[in-house]
Amino acid sequence: MKLSYHRRVQTEVNEAVDWYEEQSAGLGDDFFAKLKEALTQIEARPEGFSFWLASPSVRRVKLRRFPYDV
């Protein structure tokens, strides 16, 4: 599966990486690594994740260690 991204994704990811990095050195890199891991999982098996709320068409994966859903 080829992923597509909303135009604001890059800005939001950069802001999150910067915020985590301000909290603790290296934490921004860890956040970005977990995000890439989740995206790789989604590409590999997009139907392997639970549906978001009551949506019959939107699925999500939770990032490990961080309070984000993709």
Gaussian input, Z-matrix of N, CA and C with variables (Angstrom, degrees):
# hf/3-21g

backbone

0 1
 N
 C     1     B1
 C     2     B2     1     A1
 N     3     B3     2     A2     1     D1
 C     4     B4     3     A3     2     D2
 C     5     B5     4     A4     3     D3
 N     6     B6     5     A5     4     D4
 C     7     B7     6     A6     5     D5
 C     8     B8     7     A7     6     D6
 N     9     B9     8     A8     7     D7
 C    10    B10     9     A9     8     D8
 C    11    B11    10    A10     9     D9
 N    12    B12    11    A11    10    D10
 C    13    B13    12    A12    11    D11
 C    14    B14    13    A13    12    D12
 N    15    B15    14    A14    13    D13
 C    16    B16    15    A15    14    D14
 C    17    B17    16    A16    15    D15
 N    18    B18    17    A17    16    D16
 C    19    B19    18    A18    17    D17
 C    20    B20    19    A19    18    D18
 N    21    B21    20    A20    19    D19
 C    22    B22    21    A21    20    D20
 C    23    B23    22    A22    21    D21
 N    24    B24    23    A23    22    D22
 C    25    B25    24    A24    23    D23
 C    26    B26    25    A25    24    D24
 N    27    B27    26    A26    25    D25
 C    28    B28    27    A27    26    D26
 C    29    B29    28    A28    27    D27
 N    30    B30    29    A29    28    D28
 C    31    B31    30    A30    29    D29
 C    32    B32    31    A31    30    D30
 N    33    B33    32    A32    31    D31
 C    34    B34    33    A33    32    D32
 C    35    B35    34    A34    33    D33
 N    36    B36    35    A35    34    D34
 C    37    B37    36    A36    35    D35
 C    38    B38    37    A37    36    D36
 N    39    B39    38    A38    37    D37
 C    40    B40    39    A39    38    D38
 C    41    B41    40    A40    39    D39
 N    42    B42    41    A41    40    D40
 C    43    B43    42    A42    41    D41
 C    44    B44    43    A43    42    D42
 N    45    B45    44    A44    43    D43
 C    46    B46    45    A45    44    D44
 C    47    B47    46    A46    45    D45
 N    48    B48    47    A47    46    D46
 C    49    B49    48    A48    47    D47
 C    50    B50    49    A49    48    D48
 N    51    B51    50    A50    49    D49
 C    52    B52    51    A51    50    D50
 C    53    B53    52    A52    51    D51
 N    54    B54    53    A53    52    D52
 C    55    B55    54    A54    53    D53
 C    56    B56    55    A55    54    D54
 N    57    B57    56    A56    55    D55
 C    58    B58    57    A57    56    D56
 C    59    B59    58    A58    57    D57
 N    60    B60    59    A59    58    D58
 C    61    B61    60    A60    59    D59
 C    62    B62    61    A61    60    D60
 N    63    B63    62    A62    61    D61
 C    64    B64    63    A63    62    D62
 C    65    B65    64    A64    63    D63
 N    66    B66    65    A65    64    D64
 C    67    B67    66    A66    65    D65
 C    68    B68    67    A67    66    D66
 N    69    B69    68    A68    67    D67
 C    70    B70    69    A69    68    D68
 C    71    B71    70    A70    69    D69
 N    72    B72    71    A71    70    D70
 C    73    B73    72    A72    71    D71
 C    74    B74    73    A73    72    D72
 N    75    B75    74    A74    73    D73
 C    76    B76    75    A75    74    D74
 C    77    B77    76    A76    75    D75
 N    78    B78    77    A77    76    D76
 C    79    B79    78    A78    77    D77
 C    80    B80    79    A79    78    D78
 N    81    B81    80    A80    79    D79
 C    82    B82    81    A81    80    D80
 C    83    B83    82    A82    81    D81
 N    84    B84    83    A83    82    D82
 C    85    B85    84    A84    83    D83
 C    86    B86    85    A85    84    D84
 N    87    B87    86    A86    85    D85
 C    88    B88    87    A87    86    D86
 C    89    B89    88    A88    87    D87
 N    90    B90    89    A89    88    D88
 C    91    B91    90    A90    89    D89
 C    92    B92    91    A91    90    D90
 N    93    B93    92    A92    91    D91
 C    94    B94    93    A93    92    D92
 C    95    B95    94    A94    93    D93
 N    96    B96    95    A95    94    D94
 C    97    B97    96    A96    95    D95
 C    98    B98    97    A97    96    D96
 N    99    B99    98    A98    97    D97
 C   100   B100    99    A99    98    D98
 C   101   B101   100   A100    99    D99
 N   102   B102   101   A101   100   D100
 C   103   B103   102   A102   101   D101
 C   104   B104   103   A103   102   D102
 N   105   B105   104   A104   103   D103
 C   106   B106   105   A105   104   D104
 C   107   B107   106   A106   105   D105
 N   108   B108   107   A107   106   D106
 C   109   B109   108   A108   107   D107
 C   110   B110   109   A109   108   D108
 N   111   B111   110   A110   109   D109
 C   112   B112   111   A111   110   D110
 C   113   B113   112   A112   111   D111
 N   114   B114   113   A113   112   D112
 C   115   B115   114   A114   113   D113
 C   116   B116   115   A115   114   D114
 N   117   B117   116   A116   115   D115
 C   118   B118   117   A117   116   D116
 C   119   B119   118   A118   117   D117
 N   120   B120   119   A119   118   D118
 C   121   B121   120   A120   119   D119
 C   122   B122   121   A121   120   D120
 N   123   B123   122   A122   121   D121
 C   124   B124   123   A123   122   D122
 C   125   B125   124   A124   123   D123
 N   126   B126   125   A125   124   D124
 C   127   B127   126   A126   125   D125
 C   128   B128   127   A127   126   D126
 N   129   B129   128   A128   127   D127
 C   130   B130   129   A129   128   D128
 C   131   B131   130   A130   129   D129
 N   132   B132   131   A131   130   D130
 C   133   B133   132   A132   131   D131
 C   134   B134   133   A133   132   D132
 N   135   B135   134   A134   133   D133
 C   136   B136   135   A135   134   D134
 C   137   B137   136   A136   135   D135
 N   138   B138   137   A137   136   D136
 C   139   B139   138   A138   137   D137
 C   140   B140   139   A139   138   D138
 N   141   B141   140   A140   139   D139
 C   142   B142   141   A141   140   D140
 C   143   B143   142   A142   141   D141
 N   144   B144   143   A143   142   D142
 C   145   B145   144   A144   143   D143
 C   146   B146   145   A145   144   D144
 N   147   B147   146   A146   145   D145
 C   148   B148   147   A147   146   D146
 C   149   B149   148   A148   147   D147
 N   150   B150   149   A149   148   D148
 C   151   B151   150   A150   149   D149
 C   152   B152   151   A151   150   D150
 N   153   B153   152   A152   151   D151
 C   154   B154   153   A153   152   D152
 C   155   B155   154   A154   153   D153
 N   156   B156   155   A155   154   D154
 C   157   B157   156   A156   155   D155
 C   158   B158   157   A157   156   D156
 N   159   B159   158   A158   157   D157
 C   160   B160   159   A159   158   D158
 C   161   B161   160   A160   159   D159
 N   162   B162   161   A161   160   D160
 C   163   B163   162   A162   161   D161
 C   164   B164   163   A163   162   D162
 N   165   B165   164   A164   163   D163
 C   166   B166   165   A165   164   D164
 C   167   B167   166   A166   165   D165
 N   168   B168   167   A167   166   D166
 C   169   B169   168   A168   167   D167
 C   170   B170   169   A169   168   D168
 N   171   B171   170   A170   169   D169
 C   172   B172   171   A171   170   D170
 C   173   B173   172   A172   171   D171
 N   174   B174   173   A173   172   D172
 C   175   B175   174   A174   173   D173
 C   176   B176   175   A175   174   D174
 N   177   B177   176   A176   175   D175
 C   178   B178   177   A177   176   D176
 C   179   B179   178   A178   177   D177
 N   180   B180   179   A179   178   D178
 C   181   B181   180   A180   179   D179
 C   182   B182   181   A181   180   D180
 N   183   B183   182   A182   181   D181
 C   184   B184   183   A183   182   D182
 C   185   B185   184   A184   183   D183
 N   186   B186   185   A185   184   D184
 C   187   B187   186   A186   185   D185
 C   188   B188   187   A187   186   D186
 N   189   B189   188   A188   187   D187
 C   190   B190   189   A189   188   D188
 C   191   B191   190   A190   189   D189
 N   192   B192   191   A191   190   D190
 C   193   B193   192   A192   191   D191
 C   194   B194   193   A193   192   D192
 N   195   B195   194   A194   193   D193
 C   196   B196   195   A195   194   D194
 C   197   B197   196   A196   195   D195
 N   198   B198   197   A197   196   D196
 C   199   B199   198   A198   197   D197
 C   200   B200   199   A199   198   D198
 N   201   B201   200   A200   199   D199
 C   202   B202   201   A201   200   D200
 C   203   B203   202   A202   201   D201
 N   204   B204   203   A203   202   D202
 C   205   B205   204   A204   203   D203
 C   206   B206   205   A205   204   D204
 N   207   B207   206   A206   205   D205
 C   208   B208   207   A207   206   D206
 C   209   B209   208   A208   207   D207

   B1=1.4406
   B2=1.5247
   B3=1.3099
   B4=1.4639
   B5=1.5229
   B6=1.3154
   B7=1.4612
   B8=1.5186
   B9=1.3149
   B10=1.4608
   B11=1.5260
   B12=1.3049
   B13=1.4523
   B14=1.5205
   B15=1.3046
   B16=1.4579
   B17=1.5233
   B18=1.3215
   B19=1.4703
   B20=1.5277
   B21=1.3228
   B22=1.4620
   B23=1.5306
   B24=1.3021
   B25=1.4649
   B26=1.5215
   B27=1.3177
   B28=1.4679
   B29=1.5245
   B30=1.3210
   B31=1.4621
   B32=1.5281
   B33=1.3129
   B34=1.4638
   B35=1.5215
   B36=1.3147
   B37=1.4665
   B38=1.5306
   B39=1.3189
   B40=1.4717
   B41=1.5154
   B42=1.3328
   B43=1.4600
   B44=1.5270
   B45=1.3268
   B46=1.4631
   B47=1.5280
   B48=1.3265
   B49=1.4673
   B50=1.5247
   B51=1.3177
   B52=1.4728
   B53=1.5218
   B54=1.3320
   B55=1.4713
   B56=1.5242
   B57=1.3355
   B58=1.4712
   B59=1.5206
   B60=1.3135
   B61=1.4644
   B62=1.5293
   B63=1.3358
   B64=1.4650
   B65=1.5263
   B66=1.3217
   B67=1.4596
   B68=1.5222
   B69=1.3265
   B70=1.4679
   B71=1.5281
   B72=1.3086
   B73=1.4651
   B74=1.5215
   B75=1.3231
   B76=1.4581
   B77=1.5191
   B78=1.3330
   B79=1.4635
   B80=1.5284
   B81=1.3211
   B82=1.4653
   B83=1.5200
   B84=1.3228
   B85=1.4649
   B86=1.5221
   B87=1.3418
   B88=1.4590
   B89=1.5296
   B90=1.3266
   B91=1.4561
   B92=1.5297
   B93=1.3250
   B94=1.4587
   B95=1.5293
   B96=1.3216
   B97=1.4678
   B98=1.5240
   B99=1.3361
   B100=1.4665
   B101=1.5289
   B102=1.3215
   B103=1.4653
   B104=1.5277
   B105=1.3331
   B106=1.4666
   B107=1.5254
   B108=1.3210
   B109=1.4658
   B110=1.5398
   B111=1.3157
   B112=1.4639
   B113=1.5273
   B114=1.3148
   B115=1.4671
   B116=1.5272
   B117=1.3158
   B118=1.4644
   B119=1.5251
   B120=1.3317
   B121=1.4661
   B122=1.5261
   B123=1.3258
   B124=1.4613
   B125=1.5232
   B126=1.3195
   B127=1.4746
   B128=1.5212
   B129=1.3240
   B130=1.4601
   B131=1.5268
   B132=1.3244
   B133=1.4649
   B134=1.5308
   B135=1.3084
   B136=1.4636
   B137=1.5278
   B138=1.3057
   B139=1.4627
   B140=1.5184
   B141=1.3136
   B142=1.4567
   B143=1.5122
   B144=1.3202
   B145=1.4595
   B146=1.5182
   B147=1.3242
   B148=1.4573
   B149=1.5241
   B150=1.3225
   B151=1.4584
   B152=1.5229
   B153=1.3222
   B154=1.4552
   B155=1.5215
   B156=1.3105
   B157=1.4676
   B158=1.5285
   B159=1.2988
   B160=1.4629
   B161=1.5204
   B162=1.3098
   B163=1.4619
   B164=1.5287
   B165=1.3190
   B166=1.4586
   B167=1.5326
   B168=1.3318
   B169=1.4601
   B170=1.5281
   B171=1.3187
   B172=1.4684
   B173=1.5248
   B174=1.3196
   B175=1.4672
   B176=1.5205
   B177=1.3128
   B178=1.4599
   B179=1.5195
   B180=1.3142
   B181=1.4578
   B182=1.5232
   B183=1.3179
   B184=1.4573
   B185=1.5173
   B186=1.3222
   B187=1.4642
   B188=1.5169
   B189=1.2844
   B190=1.4629
   B191=1.5255
   B192=1.3139
   B193=1.4633
   B194=1.5287
   B195=1.3107
   B196=1.4604
   B197=1.5259
   B198=1.3261
   B199=1.4667
   B200=1.5310
   B201=1.3122
   B202=1.4649
   B203=1.5139
   B204=1.3185
   B205=1.4720
   B206=1.5251
   B207=1.3116
   B208=1.4659
   B209=1.5169
   A1=109.16
   A2=116.33
   A3=120.90
   A4=108.00
   A5=115.87
   A6=120.65
   A7=110.43
   A8=115.65
   A9=121.54
   A10=107.16
   A11=116.05
   A12=121.15
   A13=111.26
   A14=115.63
   A15=121.13
   A16=107.65
   A17=117.50
   A18=121.25
   A19=113.32
   A20=118.95
   A21=121.11
   A22=113.49
   A23=117.47
   A24=119.94
   A25=112.07
   A26=117.59
   A27=120.20
   A28=111.17
   A29=117.39
   A30=121.24
   A31=110.72
   A32=117.09
   A33=120.91
   A34=111.50
   A35=117.00
   A36=120.35
   A37=109.89
   A38=116.91
   A39=119.90
   A40=111.45
   A41=117.17
   A42=120.75
   A43=111.01
   A44=116.99
   A45=120.56
   A46=110.82
   A47=117.40
   A48=121.06
   A49=109.78
   A50=117.06
   A51=120.96
   A52=111.27
   A53=116.96
   A54=120.23
   A55=110.79
   A56=116.85
   A57=119.55
   A58=111.16
   A59=116.64
   A60=119.95
   A61=110.65
   A62=117.26
   A63=120.57
   A64=111.44
   A65=116.86
   A66=120.96
   A67=111.73
   A68=114.95
   A69=119.75
   A70=108.73
   A71=116.44
   A72=121.28
   A73=110.16
   A74=116.17
   A75=122.17
   A76=114.29
   A77=117.24
   A78=120.03
   A79=111.17
   A80=117.37
   A81=120.35
   A82=111.18
   A83=116.67
   A84=120.50
   A85=111.12
   A86=115.96
   A87=119.93
   A88=110.54
   A89=116.69
   A90=120.42
   A91=110.36
   A92=117.11
   A93=121.26
   A94=110.89
   A95=117.48
   A96=120.71
   A97=110.89
   A98=117.44
   A99=120.81
   A100=110.53
   A101=116.64
   A102=120.58
   A103=110.48
   A104=117.00
   A105=120.38
   A106=110.84
   A107=116.80
   A108=121.30
   A109=109.83
   A110=116.86
   A111=121.02
   A112=110.85
   A113=117.15
   A114=120.39
   A115=111.40
   A116=116.67
   A117=121.23
   A118=110.26
   A119=116.44
   A120=120.72
   A121=110.81
   A122=116.43
   A123=120.50
   A124=110.38
   A125=117.12
   A126=120.30
   A127=111.36
   A128=116.67
   A129=121.03
   A130=112.25
   A131=117.19
   A132=119.85
   A133=110.83
   A134=116.46
   A135=121.08
   A136=114.96
   A137=117.88
   A138=120.02
   A139=112.34
   A140=117.25
   A141=120.93
   A142=115.14
   A143=117.36
   A144=120.20
   A145=110.53
   A146=115.33
   A147=120.22
   A148=111.49
   A149=114.31
   A150=120.01
   A151=109.47
   A152=114.95
   A153=121.97
   A154=108.71
   A155=116.30
   A156=123.09
   A157=109.45
   A158=117.66
   A159=120.16
   A160=112.08
   A161=117.38
   A162=120.74
   A163=111.33
   A164=116.57
   A165=119.44
   A166=112.71
   A167=117.84
   A168=119.24
   A169=114.45
   A170=118.44
   A171=120.97
   A172=108.78
   A173=115.01
   A174=120.41
   A175=109.10
   A176=116.42
   A177=119.67
   A178=110.86
   A179=113.88
   A180=121.37
   A181=105.56
   A182=115.75
   A183=120.62
   A184=109.41
   A185=116.11
   A186=119.62
   A187=109.03
   A188=116.09
   A189=120.47
   A190=109.16
   A191=114.83
   A192=123.90
   A193=114.02
   A194=119.00
   A195=122.08
   A196=110.47
   A197=117.74
   A198=120.86
   A199=113.46
   A200=116.00
   A201=121.64
   A202=109.69
   A203=114.82
   A204=122.58
   A205=106.99
   A206=115.80
   A207=121.29
   A208=106.91
   D1=136.75
   D2=176.09
   D3=-96.78
   D4=126.48
   D5=179.98
   D6=-84.16
   D7=148.52
   D8=171.76
   D9=-125.99
   D10=153.77
   D11=-173.04
   D12=-126.85
   D13=143.34
   D14=172.85
   D15=-66.10
   D16=149.87
   D17=-174.63
   D18=-61.73
   D19=-21.47
   D20=-179.40
   D21=-86.94
   D22=-5.88
   D23=-175.43
   D24=-58.43
   D25=-48.02
   D26=-176.55
   D27=-59.69
   D28=-42.69
   D29=178.95
   D30=-62.72
   D31=-46.26
   D32=-178.85
   D33=-65.08
   D34=-40.25
   D35=178.33
   D36=-64.46
   D37=-45.72
   D38=178.87
   D39=-59.99
   D40=-42.50
   D41=179.35
   D42=-63.30
   D43=-42.45
   D44=179.55
   D45=-65.50
   D46=-44.22
   D47=178.64
   D48=-59.61
   D49=-46.53
   D50=179.68
   D51=-61.72
   D52=-43.51
   D53=-179.03
   D54=-62.84
   D55=-46.46
   D56=-179.97
   D57=-64.81
   D58=-36.47
   D59=179.57
   D60=-66.24
   D61=-34.52
   D62=176.33
   D63=-67.19
   D64=-29.60
   D65=-179.75
   D66=-72.73
   D67=-38.91
   D68=-178.12
   D69=-164.10
   D70=132.60
   D71=-179.89
   D72=-57.28
   D73=129.26
   D74=178.91
   D75=91.27
   D76=-15.61
   D77=-178.07
   D78=-69.35
   D79=-34.09
   D80=176.29
   D81=-63.10
   D82=-41.34
   D83=177.32
   D84=-64.07
   D85=-39.15
   D86=178.83
   D87=-64.95
   D88=-42.26
   D89=176.83
   D90=-58.39
   D91=-47.90
   D92=-178.28
   D93=-63.39
   D94=-38.06
   D95=177.95
   D96=-64.15
   D97=-41.29
   D98=178.73
   D99=-66.48
   D100=-36.97
   D101=177.36
   D102=-63.78
   D103=-46.81
   D104=178.72
   D105=-61.74
   D106=-38.21
   D107=178.09
   D108=-61.37
   D109=-44.78
   D110=179.66
   D111=-63.68
   D112=-42.19
   D113=179.78
   D114=-64.54
   D115=-37.61
   D116=176.79
   D117=-63.75
   D118=-41.53
   D119=178.31
   D120=-63.85
   D121=-41.42
   D122=179.71
   D123=-63.50
   D124=-44.06
   D125=178.65
   D126=-61.53
   D127=-38.21
   D128=-175.99
   D129=-73.35
   D130=-38.17
   D131=-177.94
   D132=-149.55
   D133=75.58
   D134=-174.54
   D135=-61.67
   D136=-25.92
   D137=-179.24
   D138=-92.01
   D139=7.48
   D140=-177.06
   D141=-90.72
   D142=11.71
   D143=-176.56
   D144=-121.35
   D145=157.41
   D146=-176.99
   D147=-70.94
   D148=157.05
   D149=177.15
   D150=-74.73
   D151=149.48
   D152=179.76
   D153=-85.94
   D154=123.37
   D155=-177.21
   D156=49.57
   D157=-128.45
   D158=-178.14
   D159=-101.00
   D160=13.79
   D161=-176.60
   D162=-71.87
   D163=131.23
   D164=176.32
   D165=-85.46
   D166=-0.23
   D167=-175.82
   D168=-131.52
   D169=-9.60
   D170=-177.95
   D171=-110.10
   D172=121.27
   D173=178.10
   D174=-108.51
   D175=164.52
   D176=179.41
   D177=-145.00
   D178=155.52
   D179=171.51
   D180=-127.49
   D181=135.36
   D182=178.57
   D183=-88.19
   D184=138.31
   D185=176.26
   D186=-74.04
   D187=139.24
   D188=175.37
   D189=-73.76
   D190=133.25
   D191=175.13
   D192=78.31
   D193=-14.33
   D194=-176.72
   D195=-125.20
   D196=146.12
   D197=-175.98
   D198=-83.21
   D199=58.35
   D200=-178.72
   D201=-130.70
   D202=145.35
   D203=171.67
   D204=-115.18
   D205=144.32
   D206=176.22
   D207=-117.34

